[in-house]
Amino acid sequence: MSELSLEDILNSIVEEAEAVSTNLTVEDKAKITKAGAKVFKVSLEEVTKVKHYRHRRTGNDPHLADSVIIQNTNVDNMKNGASVVGWDYTKSRQGHLIENGTKFPMYTSTGARYKKGGQVAINGDHSVEGVRNDPQVMAKVLEAEAAAMKQIIEKRNK
């Protein structure tokens, strides 16, 4: 019985890691990222409801918190295994203005009125960035992605 060398052991570890990471199909990557995107979507909806939800009659126009969607493609609508979470097209501008704010205030810092008044500055909220940087949310996203990847690996090994 021959003993395995350190090089053989390390090569087998690299081969196993490549089998579960780089050899995934686009469909498998899309399943994994979609699982994480679902968790992120729920967190983004919750934060948007807490910070920006007003009870009003909306008719056919839903609230910003009710307009969060998942796109199982990249931002250019190409299927490469990425998933994107954001607002639908009709609400994306509103979400962008709330996230980043505007730069057109109505009054100067001394209280003087601008010539083209009526545009009120919106201070940026950065709620999307806050959700992205929240370690608890990212842990949940990674757990969901890990569970999806585990299912794919188990299905592959059968």
C-alpha positions as CSV (number, residue, x, y, z in Angstrom):
1,M,0.0,0.0,0.0
2,S,1.6,3.2,-1.1
3,E,1.2,6.4,0.8
4,L,-0.2,9.5,-0.8
5,S,2.2,12.4,-1.1
6,L,1.3,15.9,0.0
7,E,1.2,16.9,-3.7
8,D,-1.4,14.2,-4.5
9,I,-3.6,15.2,-1.5
10,L,-3.5,18.9,-2.5
11,N,-4.2,18.1,-6.2
12,S,-7.3,16.1,-5.1
13,I,-8.5,19.0,-3.0
14,V,-8.1,21.4,-5.9
15,E,-9.9,19.0,-8.3
16,E,-12.8,18.7,-5.8
17,A,-13.1,22.4,-5.4
18,E,-13.0,23.0,-9.1
19,A,-15.7,20.4,-9.6
20,V,-18.1,22.3,-7.4
21,S,-17.2,25.9,-8.4
22,T,-15.8,26.4,-11.9
23,N,-17.6,23.5,-13.5
24,L,-21.1,24.7,-12.7
25,T,-23.4,25.4,-15.6
26,V,-25.0,28.7,-16.1
27,E,-28.4,27.2,-15.1
28,D,-26.9,25.9,-11.8
29,K,-25.3,29.3,-11.1
30,A,-28.6,31.0,-11.8
31,K,-30.4,28.7,-9.3
32,I,-27.8,29.5,-6.7
33,T,-27.9,33.2,-7.1
34,K,-31.7,33.3,-7.4
35,A,-31.9,31.6,-3.9
36,G,-29.8,34.4,-2.5
37,A,-31.8,37.0,-4.4
38,K,-35.0,35.8,-2.9
39,V,-33.7,36.4,0.6
40,F,-32.2,39.8,-0.4
41,K,-35.6,40.8,-1.9
42,V,-37.4,40.1,1.3
43,S,-34.9,42.2,3.3
44,L,-35.1,45.1,0.9
45,E,-38.9,45.0,1.0
46,E,-38.9,45.1,4.8
47,V,-36.5,48.0,4.9
48,T,-38.4,49.9,2.3
49,K,-41.7,49.4,4.1
50,V,-40.3,50.5,7.4
51,K,-38.6,53.7,6.0
52,H,-40.8,54.7,3.0
53,Y,-44.2,53.2,3.3
54,R,-47.2,55.5,3.5
55,H,-50.7,54.2,3.7
56,R,-52.6,55.7,0.8
57,R,-54.8,54.6,-2.0
58,T,-52.6,53.5,-4.8
59,G,-55.0,52.2,-7.4
60,N,-53.0,50.5,-10.0
61,D,-49.8,52.2,-8.9
62,P,-48.2,50.0,-6.2
63,H,-46.0,51.3,-3.4
64,L,-42.2,51.3,-3.8
65,A,-41.9,48.5,-1.3
66,D,-44.4,46.4,-3.3
67,S,-42.5,46.9,-6.5
68,V,-39.2,45.0,-5.6
69,I,-38.5,42.3,-8.3
70,I,-36.0,39.6,-9.0
71,Q,-34.4,39.3,-12.4
72,N,-32.6,36.0,-13.0
73,T,-30.2,37.6,-15.4
74,N,-27.6,40.3,-15.1
75,V,-28.3,44.0,-15.5
76,D,-27.9,43.8,-19.3
77,N,-30.6,41.0,-19.4
78,M,-28.1,38.4,-20.4
79,K,-28.3,34.9,-18.7
80,N,-24.8,34.4,-17.2
81,G,-25.8,33.0,-13.8
82,A,-26.2,36.3,-12.0
83,S,-29.4,37.5,-10.4
84,V,-30.4,41.1,-9.8
85,V,-32.8,42.5,-7.2
86,G,-34.3,46.0,-7.6
87,W,-37.4,47.9,-8.4
88,D,-39.4,47.4,-11.6
89,Y,-38.9,49.9,-14.4
90,T,-41.7,52.2,-13.3
91,K,-40.3,52.6,-9.8
92,S,-36.6,52.5,-10.4
93,R,-36.3,56.3,-10.8
94,Q,-38.1,56.9,-7.5
95,G,-35.9,54.3,-5.8
96,H,-32.8,55.9,-7.2
97,L,-33.8,59.4,-5.9
98,I,-34.6,58.1,-2.4
99,E,-31.3,56.1,-2.3
100,N,-29.0,58.8,-3.5
101,G,-30.9,62.0,-2.9
102,T,-31.1,65.0,-5.2
103,K,-28.9,68.1,-5.3
104,F,-31.4,70.9,-6.1
105,P,-32.4,72.6,-2.8
106,M,-35.0,75.4,-2.7
107,Y,-33.0,77.6,-0.3
108,T,-29.3,78.4,0.1
109,S,-27.5,77.7,3.4
110,T,-28.1,81.3,4.4
111,G,-31.8,81.1,3.8
112,A,-31.9,83.0,0.5
113,R,-34.3,81.6,-2.1
114,Y,-32.9,80.2,-5.4
115,K,-34.0,81.8,-8.6
116,K,-35.5,78.5,-9.8
117,G,-37.2,77.5,-6.6
118,G,-39.7,74.7,-6.2
119,Q,-37.2,71.9,-6.4
120,V,-36.7,70.5,-2.9
121,A,-33.6,68.6,-2.1
122,I,-34.0,65.0,-1.0
123,N,-31.4,63.7,1.4
124,G,-30.1,60.3,0.4
125,D,-31.3,57.5,2.5
126,H,-28.9,54.8,1.3
127,S,-31.3,52.0,2.5
128,V,-30.2,49.6,-0.3
129,E,-26.6,50.1,0.5
130,G,-27.5,49.5,4.2
131,V,-29.2,46.2,3.3
132,R,-26.2,45.2,1.1
133,N,-23.7,45.9,3.9
134,D,-25.8,44.4,6.7
135,P,-23.9,41.3,7.9
136,Q,-27.0,39.5,9.1
137,V,-28.7,39.9,5.7
138,M,-25.6,38.8,3.8
139,A,-25.3,35.7,6.2
140,K,-28.9,34.8,5.3
141,V,-28.1,35.3,1.6
142,L,-25.1,33.1,1.8
143,E,-26.9,30.4,3.7
144,A,-29.6,30.3,1.0
145,E,-27.0,30.1,-1.7
146,A,-25.1,27.4,0.2
147,A,-28.3,25.3,0.6
148,A,-29.1,25.7,-3.2
149,M,-25.5,24.7,-4.0
150,K,-25.7,21.7,-1.7
151,Q,-28.8,20.5,-3.5
152,I,-27.1,20.9,-6.9
153,I,-24.0,19.0,-5.7
154,E,-26.1,16.2,-4.1
155,K,-28.1,15.8,-7.3
156,R,-24.8,15.7,-9.3
157,N,-23.3,13.1,-7.1
158,K,-26.3,10.7,-7.3
